[in-house]
Amino acid sequence: MAKVTEYIKESYEELTEKVTWPTWSELQNSAILVLIAAIIIALIVLLMDQSFGRLLQYFYKSLA
């Protein structure tokens, strides 16, 4: 049990004294960057989905 307590104490010390936390503006910039990247990736996936859907629709119509 002593090892668990020591681990928790060391973890708390690490998080409060040694970790460099981002500033609020850095956090906002990172969040905006992630949001823009997610939107771009979603648009790419949408474009691919629409393209393959139309291609398969054309293919199935040609079989009928």
N, C-alpha and C positions, 0 to 999 in steps of 0.2 A: 504494500500500500504506500510505502514511503517513496517508491520510485514514481508512482502515479502522481503523487503530490508534488514531487520535485519537477516532474515533466510539466505539470500545469503552471507552476511558478516560473519556470524557465520560458515557457511559451508566452506567458503574460508579459514577462520582462522583454522578451524579443519584440513583441508587438507594440509595446509602449515606448521603448527606448531606442531600438535599433532599426525599425522599419521606417522608411521614408514614405509618408503618405502624400498623395497628390493634392495640389491646391484645388480650390473650388473651380477656378477657371480652367485648369488642366483637365479636371474631371468633365466639365461641360464640353470642352473641345473634343475629348475622346468619345463622349457619348454622341456628339453630332457626327463625328467621323464614322462610328459604328452604324448609326442610323442611315447615313448616306450609302454606306457600303451594302447594308441590308436591302435598301430600296433598289440599288443597282442590280444586285444578285437576283432579287425577286422579279425585276423586269426582264432580266435575261432568261430566267426559268419560264416566265410567262410567254416570252417570244418563242422559245424552243417548243413549249407545249402547244401553242397555237400552230406553229409550223408543222409539227409532226401530226397534229390532229387534221389539218387540212390535207397533208400528204396522204394520210391513211384514208380520209374521206374520198379523195380523188381516186386512190387505188381501188377502193371497194366499189365505187361507181363504175369504174372501167371493167370490173368483173361481171357486173349485172347485165 
